[in-house]
Structure formats: C-alpha cells, structure tokens
C-alpha cells in the first residue's frame, strides 16, 4: 500500500511503472472470483493441483538430510554451478543416451529462471519468440518481463497435437512479411498439457530452419522422465542432436525428482563450436549476475539424481492409477473422450459443447464442488476441453471424475 503522503496521483503512479508488467495485474477471472467467493460447506474436489508436496507424495526424511552437508557452510559461488553437480547432470543425460560434457551445462534456480536467461541471451527488446499452442501459459509472463514479443504456432489437432516444423516455417514467413525478427523458437517436449512429443524427423527439420534463419531453439524437457509412449523415432533431448543451430534443453528437479521445493533447474547447450562458446560465455555472465542456485542443493545433487527412479516411483504409480480411473470412467459410449495421455502430469478431456468452457467449469464448481481448468487457459483452438491434474490424490480424482461424468451425462 502506498503511504498517504505519496506525492503522485494514482494515474501518475501507474505511468511511472514499467510497461513490462501486465496492465491487468490483480484482475481476477470469473473462475477465480467464484472460487474466492465460495461458501458451500461441502469439501472441494480440486482436480487442478500440480504441487506434489501437498498431494500426499512425501519423500523419506533422509532425502532432506542430504541438504545438511557441512560443506554447505562455505560459500563458493560458481556461475555455471558446482562442477560436481554439473557432472551429475551429465550422467543424467547419459542415462537418456546423450553424451553431455559438464562444460555445456549450467544450473539455475528453476526452469523459469532458465527461460529468462535464454530470452536475455537470444532476444533483444521487441524481438519475437515463437511458442506452441496449446501449451502451458507461463511463457506469456516470462516474455513480458523480458520485453520480448510472443507469437504462437499451432500444434495441429488433426494429428493429435504433434509438433510439425512446417507450422513454425509458416509463422516465420508470416512474421517476416510484418518485419518481425524471430529470435527463438520454444518446443515443449513432451508438451504440457497434451503430452505429445517430437519425432526425430521434425526435430531435424526445426534445427535446419534455425540454422538457416538464425534463431535459437529452446526445448523444454521437464517432463522427459514422465513419458509413457514416445512417438515413433521420438527424441527426448534436442540438444543431443547434431546441428548448426544453437539448441538449449531444459530440465529441473521439480519434475525430475518431484522436488519443487529444492529449486534447481539445468540446461544443456549445443551448437557449432564458435557460436556455442560465445553463447556459453554470455550465459555464464548472466548467471554470474544473479548467482541464484543454493549451495546445499548443489552439493546434494549427485546423490539425489542417483536415486531418481526410487524418488519418482510413488508419482509414477499415482499417474498410472489416475489414468486407469480416467479410462474406466470415460469408456465406450461416454460423451466425454480422453485425449491420449502419452506423457506428463495432465489429462485433457474433450467434452460436449453445451455451454462455454467458462460456464462449464463454473457449473462444476458451484453444483458439483469440483474444480477443473478450462481448455482456453492453454490456448486450445476451440471449445470444449477440460484439463485435469493426474497428480491429484486418487480417491479425490476418482470421485471428481464421477461427478464430471454425471454432470455431462
């Protein structure tokens, strides 16, 4: 709250603030307002939460004991991250069949921070970054904070929301006619929320485009360990492919180890030697400006990643249980269809359009005590879709599905 003696009028205060911030900051949509105003005594069945730490997925205490390494008392800032930690990430990539030298790896506090570094590296103010649609909406905020323009290329519904480099090329041509430079193209592999991956042929075509047009490729691979059905000849790590373009693969502990509270992300960079060296030098300078990664989590990282399969097992079982409930609830004859859930932590339902998605989710909230997300949050091209979190506690998830099914019957 501003002090009463603040010398500016409210209008001039607003004018003094950066245009990087959204003008509608603080405005709530109808669903958020309805949720805040809810007074019904019945328990809410929240099918949207993706925070594993509040969904009954608890790691053993000895995991957090690893953060107590006495060496953490000493502060030894290393812009790219501690060498031992980066070598552990290199071994993680080796488990995916990708040779990765620690010299090409940088550590950050999160994948969101990694995005902000890469936008700084690749795009000047007002330049364009292409992102997929449908996909998770976080990138709008990150792009705005870096003063870059966001444009979307489509994942075609008729091909199950698969990535096609041709859609990027069409967007490049369209923007070239408008005089806009594309500085980077983001792929989300596997996509959130559709779970679709990228084939080797399409990945190669994208990297060829990047080399010819001079943009960087940012491959968000945070769900790489949550793939249940990879595309034929699919690619898990784009930075593992040979190309003449700059490519950055992103990962982190939030999804890889189901440990979002430890706040560590990582990137693997690849590209032609002179360009890669220049990019890494500049990324190190950006990272050195912030030095955001904590020492305890870096010291614990080798042991944490060595226990990856063990730590991920409870979530893997949870995802399988909830997928089974989905298929059982919405089987043959149901007016609701479940999009193929190839990967990730989300499920997408295609539902009959008897009303708008907004009216549907409000009705589910007010009449069924069920919270779901509408498809338009994720830029689906038309209605009606619902997006649900497979991280939800199974009993809650199953009951929520039953109520959705009854409401749509």
C-alpha positions in Angstrom: 0.0 0.0 0.0 1.3 3.5 -0.9 1.8 5.9 2.0 -0.8 8.7 2.3 1.9 11.3 1.7 3.0 9.7 -1.7 3.5 12.8 -3.9 1.9 11.4 -7.1 -1.7 10.9 -8.2 -2.8 7.3 -8.9 -2.6 7.9 -12.6 1.0 9.2 -12.5 2.0 6.4 -10.2 0.8 3.9 -12.8 2.7 5.8 -15.6 5.8 5.6 -13.5 5.8 1.8 -13.6 7.4 -0.4 -16.2 5.3 -1.5 -19.2 6.9 -5.0 -18.8 4.2 -5.6 -16.2 0.7 -6.6 -17.3 -1.9 -3.8 -17.1 -4.5 -6.2 -15.8 -2.3 -7.3 -12.9 -4.5 -8.2 -10.0 -7.7 -8.7 -12.1 -9.4 -12.0 -11.5 -11.2 -14.1 -14.0 -14.7 -15.4 -13.2 -13.5 -18.8 -12.0 -11.0 -17.2 -9.6 -13.7 -14.9 -8.3 -16.2 -17.7 -7.9 -13.6 -19.8 -6.0 -12.8 -17.0 -3.7 -16.5 -16.3 -3.0 -17.3 -20.0 -2.4 -19.2 -20.5 0.9 -20.6 -24.1 0.4 -19.7 -26.3 3.4 -19.1 -29.3 1.1 -15.4 -30.2 0.5 -13.9 -29.0 -2.7 -12.6 -31.7 -5.0 -9.6 -29.9 -6.6 -8.5 -31.6 -9.8 -6.1 -28.9 -10.8 -3.3 -29.0 -8.3 0.2 -30.0 -9.5 2.1 -29.4 -6.3 3.2 -32.9 -5.3 4.2 -31.8 -1.8 0.5 -31.1 -1.0 -0.9 -34.1 -2.7 0.3 -36.9 -0.4 3.6 -37.6 -2.3 6.1 -37.4 0.6 9.8 -38.2 0.2 11.7 -40.0 3.0 13.4 -37.8 5.6 16.9 -39.0 4.5 16.4 -37.1 1.2 16.3 -33.8 3.0 19.1 -34.9 5.3 21.3 -34.7 2.2 21.0 -30.9 2.4 22.9 -30.9 5.7 26.3 -31.4 4.1 28.8 -29.4 6.3 30.5 -28.2 3.2 27.4 -26.0 2.6 28.7 -23.7 5.3 31.3 -22.4 2.8 30.1 -20.1 0.0 32.0 -20.8 -3.2 30.0 -19.1 -6.0 30.4 -20.7 -9.4 28.3 -19.0 -12.1 27.7 -22.2 -14.1 27.1 -24.3 -11.0 29.4 -26.5 -9.0 31.4 -28.9 -11.2 30.3 -32.0 -9.2 26.7 -31.0 -9.6 27.0 -30.4 -13.4 28.8 -33.7 -13.8 25.8 -35.4 -12.1 23.5 -33.7 -14.6 25.8 -35.0 -17.4 25.3 -38.5 -16.0 21.5 -37.9 -16.0 21.7 -37.1 -19.7 23.9 -40.1 -20.4 21.0 -42.2 -19.0 18.9 -40.8 -21.8 21.6 -41.9 -24.3 23.0 -38.3 -24.7 26.7 -37.7 -24.2 26.9 -34.3 -22.4 30.0 -32.6 -21.1 29.7 -30.7 -17.9 31.1 -27.7 -19.7 27.9 -27.4 -21.7 25.7 -27.5 -18.6 24.5 -24.6 -16.5 22.5 -24.7 -13.3 19.7 -22.2 -12.4 17.1 -21.9 -9.6 14.3 -23.1 -11.9 13.3 -23.7 -15.5 11.5 -20.3 -15.3 14.8 -18.7 -14.5 16.5 -20.6 -17.3 13.9 -19.3 -19.7 14.6 -15.7 -18.5 18.3 -16.2 -19.1 17.8 -17.6 -22.6 15.4 -14.8 -23.5 18.1 -12.3 -22.4 20.7 -14.2 -24.4 18.8 -14.6 -27.7 16.2 -11.8 -28.0 16.5 -8.1 -28.0 13.7 -5.9 -26.7 10.7 -6.2 -29.0 12.0 -9.2 -30.9 9.8 -12.3 -31.2 9.8 -15.7 -29.6 7.6 -18.4 -31.0 5.8 -20.8 -28.6 3.5 -23.7 -29.2 -0.3 -23.7 -28.8 -1.8 -25.4 -27.0 0.7 -25.3 -24.1 1.2 -24.1 -20.6 0.6 -20.3 -20.3 3.6 -19.4 -18.1 5.6 -18.1 -21.1 3.5 -15.1 -21.6 4.5 -13.6 -18.2 8.2 -14.6 -18.7 8.3 -13.0 -22.2 6.6 -9.8 -20.9 9.2 -9.4 -18.1 12.0 -9.7 -20.7 10.3 -7.2 -23.0 10.1 -9.7 -25.9 7.1 -10.4 -28.1 5.4 -13.7 -28.0 3.8 -15.3 -31.1 2.2 -18.8 -31.2 2.5 -21.6 -33.8 -0.1 -24.3 -33.8 0.1 -27.9 -32.9 -2.5 -29.5 -35.3 -5.4 -31.2 -33.6 -5.9 -33.4 -36.7 -2.5 -35.0 -36.0 -3.1 -35.4 -32.3 -1.3 -32.1 -31.3 2.0 -33.4 -32.7 4.8 -30.9 -33.4 5.4 -30.1 -37.1 8.3 -27.9 -38.2 6.1 -26.7 -41.1 3.9 -24.8 -38.7 7.0 -22.9 -37.5 8.1 -22.2 -41.0 4.6 -20.8 -41.9 4.8 -18.5 -38.9 8.4 -17.4 -39.8 7.1 -16.4 -43.3 4.1 -14.5 -41.8 6.3 -12.6 -39.4 9.0 -11.8 -42.0 6.3 -10.0 -44.0 5.5 -8.0 -40.9 9.2 -7.1 -40.4 9.5 -9.1 -37.1 12.7 -11.0 -36.3 12.2 -14.3 -34.7 15.0 -14.7 -32.1 14.0 -18.1 -30.6 11.5 -20.9 -31.0 10.3 -22.9 -28.0 9.3 -26.5 -28.2 7.8 -28.3 -25.1 8.8 -31.9 -25.4 6.7 -33.6 -24.2 4.0 -30.9 -24.4 2.1 -29.7 -21.4 -0.8 -30.5 -21.2 -1.3 -32.7 -24.3 1.7 -35.0 -23.6 2.8 -35.1 -27.2 6.5 -35.4 -28.2 8.6 -34.6 -31.2 9.9 -37.0 -33.8 13.5 -37.1 -35.0 12.4 -36.0 -38.5 10.5 -33.0 -37.2 13.2 -32.1 -34.8 15.9 -32.2 -37.6 13.6 -30.0 -39.8 13.3 -27.5 -37.0 17.0 -27.3 -36.4 17.6 -26.9 -40.1 15.2 -23.9 -40.0 17.0 -22.5 -37.0 20.4 -22.7 -38.7 19.0 -21.0 -41.9 17.1 -18.3 -40.2 19.5 -17.7 -37.3 17.2 -18.3 -34.3 17.9 -20.4 -31.2 15.8 -23.4 -30.2 14.7 -23.8 -26.6 13.5 -27.3 -25.8 11.5 -27.5 -22.5 12.0 -31.2 -21.5 11.0 -31.0 -17.8 8.6 -34.0 -18.3 11.2 -36.1 -20.2 11.1 -38.8 -17.4 7.3 -38.9 -17.5 6.9 -40.4 -21.0 4.6 -43.3 -21.3 4.5 -43.6 -25.1 7.1 -41.8 -27.1 6.5 -41.0 -30.8 8.0 -43.4 -33.3 11.6 -42.4 -33.6 11.0 -39.8 -30.9 13.7 -37.5 -29.5 14.0 -37.0 -25.7 16.8 -34.4 -25.7 17.0 -32.0 -28.6 20.4 -30.7 -27.5 21.7 -34.2 -28.2 21.2 -33.8 -31.9 24.0 -32.6 -34.3 23.1 -29.3 -35.9 24.4 -25.9 -37.0 21.9 -24.2 -34.7 22.0 -23.2 -31.0 19.9 -25.6 -29.0 19.1 -25.5 -25.3 17.5 -28.4 -23.5 15.8 -27.5 -20.1 15.2 -29.8 -17.1 14.9 -29.5 -13.4 14.3 -31.2 -10.0 10.7 -30.0 -9.8 9.6 -32.7 -12.3 12.7 -35.0 -12.5 12.7 -35.8 -8.8 9.3 -34.5 -7.7 11.1 -31.9 -5.5 9.9 -28.5 -6.5 10.9 -27.1 -3.1 14.6 -27.6 -3.8 14.6 -25.1 -6.6 17.2 -26.2 -9.1 17.0 -26.2 -12.9 19.5 -27.1 -15.5 20.2 -26.6 -19.2 22.3 -28.4 -21.7 23.5 -26.3 -24.7 24.7 -27.5 -28.1 25.6 -25.9 -31.4 28.5 -25.1 -33.7 31.7 -24.6 -31.7 32.3 -20.8 -32.2 28.6 -19.9 -31.6 28.3 -22.3 -28.7 31.4 -20.9 -27.0 30.1 -17.3 -27.3 26.6 -18.3 -26.0 28.0 -20.2 -23.0 30.3 -17.2 -22.2 27.4 -14.9 -22.2 25.2 -17.3 -20.2 27.9 -17.5 -17.6 27.9 -13.7 -17.4 24.1 -13.6 -17.0 24.3 -16.4 -14.3 27.1 -14.6 -12.5 24.9 -11.5 -12.2 22.4 -13.4 -10.2 24.2 -16.4 -8.6 20.8 -17.8 -7.6 21.4 -21.5 -7.0 21.8 -22.5 -3.4 24.9 -24.4 -2.3 23.1 -27.2 -0.3 21.0 -28.4 -3.2 24.1 -28.4 -5.5 26.1 -30.5 -3.0 23.2 -32.9 -2.7 22.5 -33.2 -6.4 24.8 -36.2 -7.2 23.1 -38.3 -4.6 19.6 -37.1 -5.4 19.9 -37.9 -9.1 21.4 -41.3 -8.3 18.1 -42.0 -6.5 16.0 -40.7 -9.3 14.0 -43.9 -10.1 13.3 -44.5 -6.4 12.1 -41.0 -5.7 10.0 -40.9 -8.9 8.3 -44.3 -8.2 5.4 -43.1 -6.0 4.4 -40.5 -8.6 4.7 -43.0 -11.4 2.2 -45.2 -9.6 -0.1 -42.3 -8.9 -0.2 -41.3 -12.6 -1.0 -44.9 -13.6 -3.7 -45.2 -11.1 -5.4 -41.9 -12.2 -5.1 -42.8 -15.8 -6.8 -46.1 -15.1 -9.6 -44.2 -13.4 -10.0 -41.9 -16.4 -10.3 -44.8 -18.9 -12.7 -46.6 -16.6 -14.9 -43.5 -16.1 -15.0 -42.3 -19.7 -15.1 -45.5 -21.7 -17.0 -46.6 -24.8 -20.3 -44.8 -25.1 -19.3 -41.8 -23.0 -19.9 -38.3 -24.4 -16.5 -37.4 -23.0 -13.3 -38.5 -24.7 -9.9 -38.6 -23.1 -7.1 -37.3 -25.3 -4.1 -39.8 -25.4 -2.0 -39.2 -22.3 1.4 -40.0 -23.7 3.4 -38.1 -21.1 3.3 -35.5 -18.3 1.2 -34.8 -15.3 -2.0 -33.6 -17.0 -5.0 -35.2 -18.7 -7.2 -33.5 -21.3 -10.9 -34.3 -21.7 -12.8 -33.3 -24.8 -16.4 -32.6 -23.6 -19.7 -31.8 -25.4 -20.0 -28.1 -26.0 -23.4 -27.4 -24.5 -22.1 -24.2 -22.9 -18.9 -22.3 -22.9 -15.9 -23.8 -21.1 -16.1 -20.9 -18.6 -19.8 -21.7 -17.8 -19.0 -25.4 -17.6 -16.2 -25.0 -15.0 -18.3 -22.6 -13.0 -21.2 -25.0 -13.0 -18.9 -27.9 -11.9 -17.6 -25.7 -9.1 -21.0 -24.4 -7.9 -23.1 -27.6 -8.4 -20.6 -30.5 -8.1 -17.9 -29.0 -5.8 -15.3 -29.9 -8.5 -12.5 -27.6 -9.7 -11.2 -28.2 -13.2 -9.4 -26.0 -15.7 -10.9 -24.8 -19.0 -9.0 -25.5 -22.2 -8.8 -21.9 -23.1 -6.3 -21.4 -20.3 -3.9 -23.4 -22.5 -4.8 -21.8 -25.9 -6.7 -24.8 -27.3 -8.1 -23.5 -30.7 -11.7 -24.2 -29.9 -14.0 -25.4 -27.2 -14.7 -27.5 -25.2 -11.9 -29.1 -23.3 -11.1 -29.7 -19.6 -7.6 -30.1 -18.2 -7.1 -32.2 -15.1 -4.1 -32.9 -12.9 -3.0 -36.5 -12.7 -1.1 -35.7 -9.5 -4.4 -35.4 -7.6 -4.8 -37.9 -4.7 -6.5 -40.9 -6.3 -9.7 -41.0 -4.2 -10.3 -37.3 -4.8 -9.6 -37.8 -8.5 -11.9 -40.8 -8.9 -14.8 -39.0 -7.1 -14.2 -35.8 -9.2 -14.3 -37.8 -12.4 -17.6 -39.5 -11.3 -19.2 -36.1 -10.7 -18.0 -34.7 -14.0 -19.4 -37.8 -15.8 -22.8 -37.3 -14.1 -22.8 -33.6 -14.9 -22.1 -34.3 -18.6 -24.3 -37.4 -19.0 
